[in-house]
Amino acid sequence: MSRDLSVGIPKIIWILWLQGFDAAPDLVKKCLLSWQRHNPGWRIVLLDEKNIKDHLNLDDIIRHNRHTISMQALANIVRINLLAKFGGVWVDSTCFCCRPLDEWIGNHLTSGFFAFEKPGKDRLISNWFLASGKNCHLTNTFCEAVNAYWSRNRFPYQKGRAGQKIIRWMGKILNRNARLAGLWVHPLTAKLFRLHPYHWQHYLFYRVVTTDEHSGKLWRQTPKISADIPHRLLIAGLLKPASAGIKAAIDSRKDPLYKLNWRCDKSLVPGCTLDYLLNSANTEGPVQPVPGMCVNRTRKGVTLWFFGLPSSGKSTLAGKVVEQSDGYVLLDGDEVRTTVTNFNMDYNARLMHLSYMAYCCRQLNACGINVAAAFVTPLECHRQRIKEILNDVKFIWLQCAPAACAARDPKGLWKKAASGALPQLTGAGGDWEDPTDSELTIRTDAMSVDQSFAALKTHFDLIEQGD
């Protein structure tokens, strides 16, 4: 087992898609899954335009530019403020994880800060992946510089044609090297032109490490990794045929991550570099069998995923499958939450929880073990995410009217919802979407447990124990 090298950094991964991850391109969702798959011990926080305020108050920083600030500039402000306040790892939503952070990041955090270096002749660092411990002097000083730059300056000409023309003209002069590019963010330049370049944050970093002695010392002490490594696939061409060298690099799983481009998502062609990365068996990681568990390598298992409103009979029917059918194990949502973690019911938390559970099912299936999973799974985007993770999942919708669920209420959840103690209970106050393509629908409010199981057994040809 590899040694955990992430000691000293909060195990938080911050990922932002301003429009919300349910509306993100498929490539962004696959990148997210790569971080979830390789870093199960880390807390992954999904950010969007609506929930940024739950973590940061940026009103004073962007007040002068609220109506002109671009999404990219806002994301840049968010990332450094999160790391200064909480620490952890910032990952752009188009970064694809290839190795667990625990295997490598700690070796590069001796200064408390890490960024891939020299993505271009005018920049010292890339900002699509940043890591920081809490109370890091370099991170805090960098954050102060970013906040001062935006709170003290106004950029009213940023979106105009004349402003963009000036930026292009000045770029030909200043973007020749990092020293000249640093003049972009000099206070006089910002006041005079009232414009900022696309890479303003990179140029501020240069000013920080060249004007603040301690920050400069910390950056020099930071072990370096060239940005050319995560850029390897972009340099080769994401949509070009995957060369033998690119395939070898992907298969070796030595590179920690790759920076991708979501705009290539709809142009994906079989055999190209991006296609090879997303579909290579090596990106899945080896299946690790559970000690003491009987593993069948000659066949793969299947997952029966029972979903429906609380008290619709998911745990009961899934338990009956395990009890009376051959080769099934139970993965029950209630037991997982009470045994492992108890989480709130917002979109991000539930999506993360279900993604983890789907991954567990996939690993068990790969070992030849069948799974009966019982989770509410209220939204279509949740079910779609599960399908992306699980190759062979059968969705069984236990359709049951809310009134019937409330009448059963074995755990008292509906009673709590009625009293206001549990306002986000699915079906009472929380969102629910009827499925459009479940493998099987069982009306549990009109059928007994035995009748429901009989329908299930017939549809899936379940083999009962002892048969």
N, C-alpha and C positions, 0 to 999 in steps of 0.2 A: 504494500500500500504506500502511495506517495506521501511524503511529509507535508503537513500543512504549513505553508510559507506565508500565510496572510495575517499572522499575529501582529497586532498593533494597529490595524485598520478596522473601523466598524464594518461589519459584513452587511453592507447595504449597497444595492445596485440601483441607480436612478436611471430610468429610461423615459423619454418624452416623445409623444406624438400629439401635437397640439389639438388635432381634430378628434382625438379619442381612438383607442386601439381597435374598437369594433368597426371603425371606418377606415382603418389602415390598409395599405396594399398587402397582398399575400406575402411579398418578400419581407416586409417589416414584421409580420406575424411569425414568419419562419425564423427570422433573426431573434425575436423575443424567445421563441421556444428553445433556441440553441443556448441561451443564457440560463433558462430554467433547467434544461437537461443537464448541463455541466456543472451547475452551482446550486445543488439542492440545499446546502447549508446556509445559503445567503438569502436575505430578505430582498425581494425585488419590488420596487415601488414604481408603479406605472403612473405617469403624469400626463395630464392633458390641460387644455386651456382653463377648464373649470376648476380643477382641484389644486392648481399651483398655489392658490391662496391658502390652502390648508397647511402649507409648509412654509411659505414665505410671504412677506408683505413688501411688495416692490413699488408701492404707490409713490413714495417720495423719490425713488430712483428714476422712474420713467415719466414723471408728471409733465415735464416739458415736451416730451416726444410721444405721448400716449397715442396720438392719432397718426403718426408717421412711422413708428418703429416697425421693422420687418419681423417676421416670425423667426428668422435666423438670429437676428440681434437679440430678440427676447430670449430665445433658447440659450444664447451665450451668457446672458446675465443670470438666468436661472441656474445654470450648471455651476458656476463658480460660487454663487451664494449658497447653494445647497451644500457644497463641499466644505465651505468655510463654517457653516453652521452645524452640520451633522457629520461630515466626513463620509468616507465610503468611496464608491466608484461611479463615475458618470460614464454612460455608454450611449452613443448616438444610436438611434433606432435602426440604422442600417449597418451596424457592426455585427458580424456573425462570429459567435464564440466557437473556438476549436479546442481549447484546453481549459480545464477548471482553473479559476483564479487562484485557488489554494496551492496549486503547483508552482506558481511563478511570481505572483505579484509582490509577495513579501521581500523577495531578493532585490527588488527595484524600489523599495520604499524606505531606504536607509535615511533619506533626508525628510521623510514625511510626505513627499510629493512625487508624483510620476506622470509623465506624458511622453508619448513617442516623439522623437526629435527629428527636426529638419525635413519637413514634408516639401519644402521649396526653398529656393535661394534667399527669399525674403522673410522666412519664418523659422524661429528656433524650435517651435513645438507644433504638434497637431492638437486640436481641442476636442476631437470626436471620442477620445478616450482619456479620461483624467482620473487619477486616484489620489486620495489624500487622507491622512490621519486627522483626528480632531486637533484643533489648536496648533496647526502647522503655520509657522511664521510666513513662509513663502505663499501659501494658499491665502492666508488672511490679508497679506499685503497686496497680492494680486486682486483679491476681491474688493479691497478698498479703492484700488486704482480704477477698476471697472465701474464701481458705483459712483465715484467722483466724476468720471468721464461723462456719464449719462445724466447725472443730476445737475452738473454745472454748465452743460452745453445744450444748445438747441440745434436741431438739424432739419430745418423747414424745407430745404431744397433737395432733400435726399431722393425723392421720388420723381422729380421733374426731369425733363430731357436735358436741360442745360446742366443740371447738377450731375447727371450721369456722364455727360460729355466731359465735364471738368475732371471727374474721378478717373475716367479712362486716360485722359491726357496726363494728369499728375502721376498715374500709375506707371506710365512709361518712364518717368524720371525717377520715382521713389522706390519702385519695386525691384530694383536691381540687387539689393542685398538687405540684410536685416537692419544694419545701421541706418541706412537711408530711409527704409520703411518706417523706422521708429519716429521719423519726423511727421508722419501722418497724424499721430496722436499727441503731438506737442500742443500745449494749451493755445499757443498763438495760431497754429494751423486750424484747430477746431473753431476758434472764435472768428477767424478771418473768413474761412470758406463755408462754415456751417454745414459741412458734409463729413461723412466718414466712409472709409473703404470697407469692402466686404470682410477683410481679415483684420479689422480693427482690434479684436481681442488678442490676436497673436502679436500685433505690434505693441500693444500695451504690456504684454509679458516681457518683451525685449526691454522696454523702458524700466520695468520693475527690477529685473535682474542686473541692469547696468547702472541704475541710480541708487538702489538700496543694497548696501554692502552685504548684509546678512542674507538677503534673498539670493543675491548672486552666488554667495558661498554655498548655500543649500543646493542651488541648481547645478553647480559644478560637482557637488558630491553625489548627485543623483545618478545611479547606474543607467546608462543610455541604451535604448533600442531604437534603431532607425525606423522611421515611418514607412520606409520602402518595404518592410516586411508585411505589415497589414495592407499596404497598397499593392502587394504582389499581383493580385488578380486584376485590379484596375489597370495596372501597367500592362499586363498581358492582354487585356481586353475581355471584359466579362462575356461578351456575346460572340467572341471568336472561338474557333474549335480549340478544345482543351489539349494542350501539348503534353508530351510525355513528362516534361519537367514540372509542369503545373500539376498534373495528376500525382506525381511523386510527392510534391510538396503537400498537397491536400491529404494524401494517404498517410504521410508520416505523422501528421498531427503534432508537429513540432512548433508551428507558428501559433501564437496565442489566439489570434483573431484576424478576421479580414474585414476591411472596409468595403462596402458594396454601394450600389446606387439603385434606389427604389424605382427609378424611371426605366430600368431595364426589365422590370417585372413582366410587362405585357409583351416584350419582344423576345422572350426566352425561346431558344430553339434547342432541340435535342443535340447533345454532344458538345455544346459550348461550355466554356469554363464555368459559368454560373450554374448551368444545369448539372455539371459534374459535382460541384460543391454541394448543391442541395440534395442530390440523389445518391451520392457516394455512400456505400455501406459503412465506410470508416467514420463518417460524421455522426453515426448513431452511437458509437462507442461500444465496447465489448459488453456483452450481457454477463452480469455477475450473479451466479446462482446463489440462492439463500442457503447458508450452511444447514445441513440436515434435511433439506427438501429434495424429494425425488424429482430429478430433471429428465425430461424426455426430449432428446435432441432429434428424434426422427420425425416429429411433427410439431406444429405450432398450435398453441391454444387459442381459444376464442373468448371474447368478453361479451357477456350479456349485460347491458347497461339499463337498469330499471330507473325510470325517472317519472316524476309527477309531483303534485302538491304534497305538502306535509300531511302525514296520516292517510295517504292514498294506498298504502300497503306495500311499499317498496321493500322495506326490510323484511317483512313477513314472507313475501313471495321469493325474494332472493335467498332468504334463509332456507326456504323449502327446497329450492333448487340444489343448494349445497347439501342439505340433509338427505335428499332422495335421489340425486343424480351422481353419476360417477365422475370424479376428477375435477370438482369445482372447489374453489375457495371463495370466501365472502369478503368483500370490501364494502363496509357500510359507513355511510356518511356520519351518522350519529356517533358511532364508535370511534371513528377517526378523530372527530373534533374533540371528544371528551378525553381520548387517550393521548393524542399527539399535540393538538393545538386547538384553541377555541378562537375563532375569528369573527369579525363583524360580517355583515351581509351586503356590503357595498359591491359594486361591479368589479373593481380591481381585485379585492380580496377573494371573491368567489371564483373569478376567472383563474387566479393563481392556484387556488386550492384544487379546482377541477383539473387543471393542467398537470399538477403533481400526481393526482390520483390516476389520470389517464396514463401517465408515464409509468407508474407502478404496474398498472395492468399490462402495458406493453412488455415490460421486462418479464413478468410472470408468463405471459403468452409465449414469449420467445423461448422460455424454458419448457414449453409444452404443457403449461398449467392453465386450465380454464378459470375464468373469474366471473362471479356474479356480483356486479357493482350496483349499489343503491344510493343514488344522490338526486336531490331535487332537480338540478340542472335546468333552471327556469327559462333561459333565453336561447334563441336559435344560434346566436354567436357562440355561446358556450358549447353547444352540441357540435357546431362546425369545428371549433378548436379541438375537441376530443377526436373528431374524425381525422384531423390533420396529424394527430399524434399516434392514434391507433389504426393499424392497417385493417384489422378484422374486428369491428365492433358492431354489435346488433343492438339497436335501440328499441326498448319496449316501453311504450307510454302507458302508464297506469292511469287511465282517465277516471277521475272521480270528482263529482260536484263539490264545490267548497262547503256546502251545507252538510254533506255526508262526511267529509273530512273533519269538520268541526264537531259533529256528533260523536265521532270515534275518539279523537284527541287523546291517545294513550299517554302522551308526554305533557299534556296541558298547554301546548303551544298556542292553540287557537284561543283558549281562554285568556292567555296573557295578551294576545293580540287584541282581543275585544276590550280588555281593560286599559289598553294603551301602553302596557309594559313591553310589548314586542311589536312596534308599529310597522316594521319592515318585513314581517313574516310573509313569505311568498303566498300569493293568493288572497291575502287579507289587506296588506298595504304595499307589499313588495311586488315588483313586476313579474309577470308570467306571460309567456308566448306559447300558444299551441304549436305543436310540431307540424311540419309539412311532409316529412318523409320517414316516419318511424317504421321500423321493420314490422312491428306488431303493436296493435292497440288492444288493451284489455279494459273493459268497463268494470272496475273493481267495486263500484257502487251498485252494480246490478248482478254481480257474480260472487259466489263464495270463494274462499281460498282454494278449495279443492277443484272447483270448476275453472278457476283462473290457471291453476297449475296444469290441469288437463289440456287447456288450450295452448299453453306454453309448450308442453311436452310434445303435442302433436305438431305444432308449427316448426319447432327446432329439432324434432326427432331425438329428444333427450334419452339417454340410456340410463335407466334406474340402476342403483347399486344392487348387485347380485344377479342382474340379468345376464 
